[in-house]
Amino acid sequence: MDYISTRGKVGAIGFIDAVMMGLADDGGLLVPKHIPQVSADTLKQWQQLSYQELALEVFSLYIDGEIPREDLKQLVDDSYGTFRDAEVTPVRSINNHLHILELFHGPTFAFKDVALQFLGNLYSYISRKNNSIIHILGATSGDTGASAIEGVRGKEGIRICILHPHQKVSKVQELQMTTVDDANVLNLSVEGNFDDCQRIIKELFADVEFKHRYHLRAINSINIARILAQTVYYFYAYFQLANQGQAGKVNFSVPTGNFGDIFAGYLAKRMGLPIHKLILATNENNILERFVREGVYQPGEFHSTYSPSMDIQVASNFERYLYYLHGEDAQAISAIMDQYKVDGNIVIPADKLATVQADFVAYGVQGEECLRTISKYYDSNAYLLDPHTACGVAAAEQFTSEDEVTVALSTAHPAKFDEAIRLVNIEQTPPPQIEALFDKPQFQTLVGGSNSEIVEQLVKFY
Ligand SMILES: *Cc1c(COP(=O)(O)O)cnc(C)c1O
């Protein structure tokens, strides 16, 4: 399988090179040259597979023999063997119209483990096979950092540096990252918000000479391997419902920040999975909701919310969708992104907006509604939603018709966001792994938000 850049100046390269490149060297994002198609017959055959077996089949389509099947199977088994649930991503039925896809049974209790356990093992595999130096650099709004660190801590040949916005991640998220004492881990706590952290990373990666000199590798959701890993659970959830005899149209509701997770759903649909609606849920940082409703992509004012992992105004994966929206025309995307730098917004013409609205529906959830949704499902179903999941569930309520069912993706365990849960007077008992964090020493360096300060730290570390 060949990979090319959305801006047309990189490619074709193989899967491993695409994983290693992260952000494409021309500033675009890497996408498969052709989206593999899964026939109805194949879908039928896949319906009974375990999560691991299914992951192996989906990855094989995209890796296309570049990693021998036996090795790939080992990578998959190692990555999902760390999950606490035998099904990896089980589906819980709440009522006739709503099912929760629990994606938080990995080591850090957030859905990012699904992709980052795999990417960590993949990096380690590539490092061993190719003798490559791997220096991971990433920014996090909270969950990615913990998850990425957990994916590679202590692994030989790999170093990881994670930037997080100082005091703008939840306490548990901060502890999960900063209580790791392995020598190959550096936590930088940056004065600023997540968009500042992400901009710094993007700029450092865009400096191709710097990126190559320091062997920088990405773990942000711009990495194509993450998207692929996330397509698997759309298939898996769909099959679980089919196995239960669920015959209605199946929607997915996705709490969205960087557009990574929902793009994986879009990709699964393009591969042939008969997803009905893709419901895009945001919090008050609703750039993507506005895009779907109005056809204007324009970063707005930053809001701190109960769902901090979605407090994002610049969605780093959005360009992948734009590429498909424009019929895979890389030249058009290149021009649009150049113009975006000048104008600060992207305006979609009416015919394209119609396509967007056929691909997605969107709903922005306000803080009060998020909390109300948590209370409601706790009271009526004894099911405790974390605030991100609650946004997805609130959006599912808006768009699920009588003849449809919606799978709401549950992206985090509620214990990670106890600050919000306590506001609705629910007392939860955290899992012991989370409880234990509060007694551990923390390791992090506070830095200002300029690129030069970050570079200084990196040069010392790598
Ligand atoms: C990262 C994250 C999201 C948003 O996912 P994107 O791929 O960035 O859209 C939602 N919820 C939680 C808990 C997250 O950690």
The ligand as a Gaussian input file, in Angstrom:
#p B3LYP/6-31G(d) Opt

LIG

0 1
 C       -8.534000      12.751000      22.492000
 C       -9.853000      12.613000      23.105000
 C      -11.014000      12.966000      22.411000
 C      -10.991000      13.564000      21.016000
 O      -10.492000      12.684000      20.029000
 P      -10.011000      13.273000      18.631000
 O       -9.431000      12.118000      17.907000
 O       -8.969000      14.303000      18.944000
 O      -11.175000      13.871000      17.946000
 C      -12.233000      12.743000      23.029000
 N      -12.304000      12.252000      24.280000
 C      -11.214000      11.916000      24.985000
 C      -11.367000      11.391000      26.369000
 C       -9.949000      12.079000      24.423000
 O       -8.867000      11.734000      25.124000

